[in-house]
Amino acid sequence: MYTILIVDDEKSEREVILFLIKKYKLNLHTLQADNGKAALDILKEKPVDILLTDIKMPFINGMELATKARDIYPDIEILFFSGYDDFEYVKTALSLRAVNYILKPINENEFYKSILTIINTIHKRETQAEITDKYFEDYFYNGQTDENIKNIENNDDASIEEDSDILKNIEEAIQLKNTDEIRNKTKYLLDKYKNTSNVSHIYIRYICTTLLQLLIKTLPDVNENNFKNIVEKIFKFRYFTEIRHYIEEYLDKVVHNMEIENQSPKHAILIVKQYIHSHYKEDLSLNTLANIVYLSPKYLSSMFRQVTGISLNKYIKNVRLEQAKKLLLTTNLKVADICEEVGYSYVSYFCRIFQEEYGISPETFRETGGKIE
């Protein structure tokens, strides 16, 4: 059973998570905290496998908490849930190697899929670790001569440290789906041992096996059985060129899968929507939004309508007017000031589109307490 720590300063939000865990019969031991400081105290006292945290909280926010949690448990799985207005925080969340983020109000299916993915990832990692430990014990220790051990120990310390750093860089690049970095670092490591004769072949195979493990753990079709078969081949190849070609085959698969995921229309649209909710008062031209997701303006416009069912301009208008309604009801700002706050330059234009959308003027909307017939 894995342990999940649920952190949110709103009790109702935590209760929703607990209800869903019970509803879907997820085999999880649950811990709770109502702020980041309390959560950090729990992390220091009890082992936690999954951290599910809100972003905006008192004392220590979700970003800081996740950073500290990662220091305590390097392999902890992190899942954020936040509102639309947390776009800038979400970008930071991804840099912390968060598994995912869920928007509030929480969608049951989205939550269930995210948690299930995390549980499977932890289980897979544990299984792979067990296989790898046994495999290396068989190949590196039980079947190894004293001379081989001596050769490994006599490898240059600086070179070994460099290899370790490169492997860490590759692992981080995989987490961030940085395909260029993955390719460049992998190529550098393979080139380093291309024509090497003064380094133990056991050590080289160990490095290549570790590299391959980092790559294949991202592939959805790799299970416990074929993982062992894949890794074993590294020790059966006679020539380094065979090992290199074998690794490069999996490198191509990993990069291809990541490029497809990075170019997913739904992913691009989500980023655009998040940006709109966070920057509705700024210039939201088609060119500006297209540049954010590295698409042509025409393609983004067409894809947005296809995915959401409405035009990009209509979506922007809806977001701005919803924010205007909130300001009309919760502040004493003048209509002219609200107009500017939600991204419009001309009061007359703002009042006209507000009237067209809701059938009443902004002033009447405020006077009637938001009642729209």
C-alpha positions in Angstrom: 0.0 0.0 0.0 1.3 3.4 -0.9 0.9 6.6 1.1 -0.6 9.8 -0.3 -0.4 13.1 1.5 -3.3 15.5 0.6 -2.5 19.1 1.3 -5.1 21.9 0.9 -6.2 24.7 3.3 -9.8 24.0 2.4 -11.3 21.0 4.2 -14.0 20.6 1.6 -11.3 20.1 -1.1 -9.5 17.4 0.9 -12.8 15.7 1.6 -13.5 15.5 -2.1 -10.2 13.7 -2.7 -10.8 11.3 0.2 -14.3 10.5 -1.2 -12.8 9.8 -4.7 -10.1 7.5 -3.2 -12.8 5.6 -1.4 -15.2 5.6 -4.4 -12.6 4.1 -6.7 -11.3 1.7 -4.1 -7.7 2.9 -4.5 -5.3 1.0 -2.2 -3.8 4.1 -0.6 -3.0 5.1 3.0 -4.1 8.7 3.3 -2.5 11.6 5.3 -3.8 15.1 5.4 -2.5 18.6 6.1 -4.2 22.0 5.9 -1.1 24.0 5.1 2.4 23.7 3.7 4.2 23.9 7.0 2.1 21.1 8.5 2.7 19.0 5.4 6.4 19.5 5.6 6.4 18.3 9.2 4.6 15.1 8.2 7.1 14.5 5.3 9.9 14.7 7.8 8.3 12.2 10.1 6.6 9.7 7.8 7.5 8.2 4.4 5.2 9.5 1.6 5.0 8.1 -1.9 2.6 10.6 -3.4 2.2 14.3 -2.7 -1.1 15.8 -3.9 -1.0 19.5 -3.1 -2.8 22.8 -3.8 -0.6 25.6 -5.0 -1.8 28.7 -3.0 -1.6 27.9 0.7 -0.5 29.7 3.9 3.0 29.5 5.5 4.5 27.4 2.7 2.9 27.3 -0.8 2.7 24.2 -3.0 5.7 25.1 -5.1 8.0 25.4 -2.0 6.5 22.3 -0.5 7.1 20.2 -3.6 10.7 21.4 -3.8 11.4 20.4 -0.1 9.5 17.1 -0.6 11.7 16.3 -3.6 14.8 17.0 -1.4 13.5 14.5 1.2 12.2 11.9 -1.2 13.8 12.2 -4.6 11.4 9.7 -6.1 8.2 11.1 -4.6 5.4 11.5 -7.2 3.9 15.0 -7.2 0.5 16.0 -8.4 -0.8 19.6 -8.2 -4.4 20.8 -8.3 -5.1 24.4 -8.9 -7.4 27.0 -10.4 -7.3 28.5 -13.9 -5.5 31.6 -12.5 -2.4 29.6 -11.5 -0.8 29.4 -15.0 2.5 30.8 -14.0 2.7 28.4 -11.0 1.9 25.4 -13.3 4.9 26.1 -15.4 7.0 26.0 -12.3 5.3 22.8 -11.3 6.4 21.1 -14.5 10.0 22.1 -13.8 9.7 20.3 -10.5 9.0 17.1 -12.4 5.4 17.1 -11.2 3.5 14.1 -12.7 0.6 16.3 -13.7 -1.8 19.0 -12.5 -5.5 18.9 -12.2 -7.7 21.9 -12.5 -10.4 22.8 -10.0 -13.2 21.9 -9.7 -11.8 18.4 -9.9 -13.0 16.1 -12.6 -13.5 12.6 -11.3 -12.2 10.7 -14.3 -9.2 13.0 -14.7 -8.3 12.4 -11.0 -8.7 8.7 -11.2 -6.6 8.4 -14.3 -3.8 10.5 -12.9 -3.7 8.6 -9.6 -3.8 5.3 -11.4 -0.9 6.3 -13.6 1.1 7.3 -10.5 0.4 4.0 -8.7 1.5 2.1 -11.8 4.6 4.2 -12.2 5.6 3.5 -8.6 4.9 -0.2 -8.9 6.9 -0.4 -12.2 9.8 1.5 -10.6 9.9 -0.9 -7.7 9.7 -3.9 -10.0 12.5 -2.7 -12.2 14.7 -1.9 -9.2 14.3 -5.5 -7.9 15.1 -6.9 -11.3 18.0 -4.6 -11.8 19.5 -5.3 -8.4 19.3 -9.1 -8.9 20.6 -8.8 -12.5 23.6 -6.7 -11.5 24.3 -9.0 -8.6 24.4 -12.0 -11.0 26.5 -10.2 -13.6 28.7 -7.7 -11.7 29.5 -9.6 -8.5 28.8 -13.4 -8.7 30.1 -13.8 -12.2 32.9 -11.3 -12.0 36.6 -12.0 -11.6 39.0 -10.0 -9.3 40.6 -8.5 -12.4 37.3 -7.1 -13.6 36.6 -5.5 -10.2 40.1 -4.0 -10.3 39.5 -2.6 -13.7 36.3 -0.9 -12.6 38.0 0.5 -9.5 40.9 1.9 -11.6 38.6 3.9 -13.9 39.3 7.6 -13.8 37.3 9.2 -10.9 36.7 12.4 -12.9 35.4 10.4 -15.8 33.1 8.4 -13.6 31.7 11.5 -12.0 31.1 13.0 -15.4 29.2 9.9 -16.5 27.1 10.2 -13.4 26.3 13.9 -14.1 25.4 13.1 -17.7 23.0 10.3 -16.7 21.4 12.7 -14.2 21.1 15.3 -17.0 19.4 12.8 -19.2 17.0 11.7 -16.5 16.0 15.4 -15.9 15.6 16.0 -19.7 13.3 12.9 -19.8 11.2 14.3 -17.0 11.0 17.7 -18.8 10.5 16.0 -22.2 13.4 18.0 -23.6 14.1 15.8 -26.7 17.1 17.8 -28.0 18.9 17.5 -24.6 18.1 13.8 -24.5 19.6 13.2 -27.9 22.7 15.4 -27.3 23.6 14.0 -23.9 23.0 10.4 -25.1 25.2 10.9 -28.2 27.9 12.5 -26.1 28.0 9.5 -23.7 28.0 7.0 -26.5 30.7 8.9 -28.4 32.8 8.9 -25.2 33.2 5.1 -25.2 33.1 4.7 -29.0 36.8 3.6 -29.4 37.9 3.1 -25.8 40.3 0.3 -25.0 41.5 1.3 -21.5 38.2 1.1 -19.7 36.6 -2.0 -18.3 34.0 -3.5 -20.7 32.0 -4.3 -17.6 31.9 -0.6 -16.6 31.0 0.4 -20.1 28.1 -2.1 -20.1 27.0 -0.9 -16.7 26.8 2.7 -18.0 25.0 1.7 -21.1 22.6 -0.5 -19.1 21.8 2.4 -16.8 21.3 4.7 -19.8 19.0 2.2 -21.4 17.0 1.8 -18.2 16.3 5.6 -18.1 15.1 5.5 -21.7 12.9 2.5 -21.7 11.1 3.3 -18.4 9.2 6.0 -20.3 7.8 3.5 -22.8 4.3 2.3 -22.0 4.7 -1.1 -23.6 7.7 -2.2 -21.4 6.7 -4.6 -18.6 8.6 -6.6 -16.0 9.4 -9.5 -18.3 10.6 -7.7 -21.4 12.5 -5.2 -19.3 14.8 -7.9 -18.2 15.2 -9.2 -21.7 16.0 -5.8 -23.1 18.7 -5.1 -20.5 20.2 -8.5 -20.7 21.1 -7.9 -24.4 23.6 -5.2 -23.4 25.7 -8.0 -21.8 25.3 -10.4 -24.7 26.5 -8.1 -27.5 30.1 -8.6 -28.5 30.9 -5.2 -30.0 30.2 -1.7 -28.7 28.7 -0.7 -32.1 26.0 -3.3 -31.5 25.3 -1.8 -28.0 25.2 1.7 -29.5 22.8 0.8 -32.3 20.5 -1.0 -29.8 20.4 2.0 -27.5 19.8 4.4 -30.4 16.8 2.3 -31.5 15.1 2.9 -28.1 16.3 6.5 -28.1 14.4 7.1 -31.3 11.2 5.5 -29.9 11.4 7.6 -26.7 12.0 10.9 -28.6 9.3 10.0 -31.2 6.7 9.4 -28.4 7.7 12.6 -26.6 7.5 14.7 -29.8 4.0 13.4 -30.4 2.9 14.2 -26.9 4.5 17.7 -27.0 2.6 18.4 -30.3 -0.7 17.1 -29.0 -3.5 19.6 -29.9 -5.1 19.2 -26.5 -1.9 20.0 -24.8 -1.4 23.1 -26.9 -5.0 24.2 -26.3 -4.7 23.7 -22.6 -1.6 25.9 -22.5 -3.3 28.6 -24.5 -6.4 28.5 -22.2 -4.3 28.7 -19.1 -2.4 31.7 -20.5 -5.7 33.5 -21.4 -7.0 33.0 -17.8 -3.8 34.4 -16.4 -3.3 37.3 -18.8 -6.8 38.3 -19.8 -6.0 42.0 -19.1 -3.1 42.0 -21.6 -2.9 42.0 -25.4 -4.2 38.5 -26.5 -3.7 38.8 -30.2 -3.7 35.6 -32.2 0.0 36.0 -33.0 0.8 36.4 -29.3 -1.0 33.1 -28.4 0.4 31.2 -31.4 3.9 32.1 -30.4 3.4 30.6 -27.0 2.8 27.2 -28.4 5.0 27.5 -31.5 2.1 27.2 -33.9 1.1 29.3 -36.9 -1.8 31.7 -36.1 -4.0 30.1 -38.7 -3.4 26.6 -37.5 -4.0 27.6 -33.8 -7.3 29.3 -34.7 -8.6 26.3 -36.6 -7.4 23.8 -34.0 -8.8 25.8 -31.1 -12.3 25.8 -32.6 -12.0 22.1 -33.4 -11.0 21.1 -29.9 -13.2 23.5 -27.9 -16.2 24.0 -30.2 -15.9 27.8 -30.1 -13.6 30.4 -31.7 -10.5 31.7 -29.9 -11.9 35.3 -29.9 -15.2 34.1 -28.4 -13.3 32.2 -25.6 -11.2 35.3 -24.8 -14.4 37.4 -24.7 -16.1 34.9 -22.3 -13.2 34.9 -19.9 -13.0 38.7 -19.8 -16.7 39.1 -19.4 -16.8 36.5 -16.6 -14.1 38.4 -14.8 -15.9 41.7 -15.4 -19.1 40.2 -13.8 -17.0 39.2 -10.8 -15.5 42.7 -10.4 -18.9 44.3 -10.8 -20.4 42.3 -7.9 -17.4 42.2 -5.6 -15.7 45.6 -5.9 -16.6 49.3 -6.1 -14.5 49.9 -9.2 -16.0 52.2 -11.8 -17.1 50.6 -15.0 -14.4 52.4 -16.8 -11.8 50.9 -14.5 -13.3 47.4 -14.8 -13.2 47.8 -18.6 -9.4 48.4 -18.3 -8.9 45.6 -15.8 -10.4 43.0 -18.1 -8.4 44.0 -21.2 -10.6 46.5 -23.1 -9.4 49.9 -24.2 -12.8 51.6 -24.9 -15.6 51.7 -22.4 -18.3 52.1 -25.1 -17.1 48.9 -26.8 -17.0 47.0 -23.5 -20.5 48.1 -22.5 -21.8 47.2 -26.0 -20.5 43.6 -25.9 -21.6 43.2 -22.3 -25.1 44.3 -23.3 -25.1 42.0 -26.3 -24.0 39.0 -24.2 -26.2 39.4 -21.2 -29.0 41.7 -22.4 -28.3 44.3 -19.7 -25.7 47.0 -19.2 -22.8 46.6 -16.7 -24.4 49.2 -14.4 -27.8 47.4 -14.3 -26.0 44.1 -13.7 -24.4 45.6 -10.6 -27.6 47.2 -9.4 -29.6 44.0 -9.7 -27.0 41.9 -7.9 -26.1 40.0 -11.0 -29.7 38.9 -12.0 -30.0 38.3 -15.7 -33.4 37.5 -17.1 
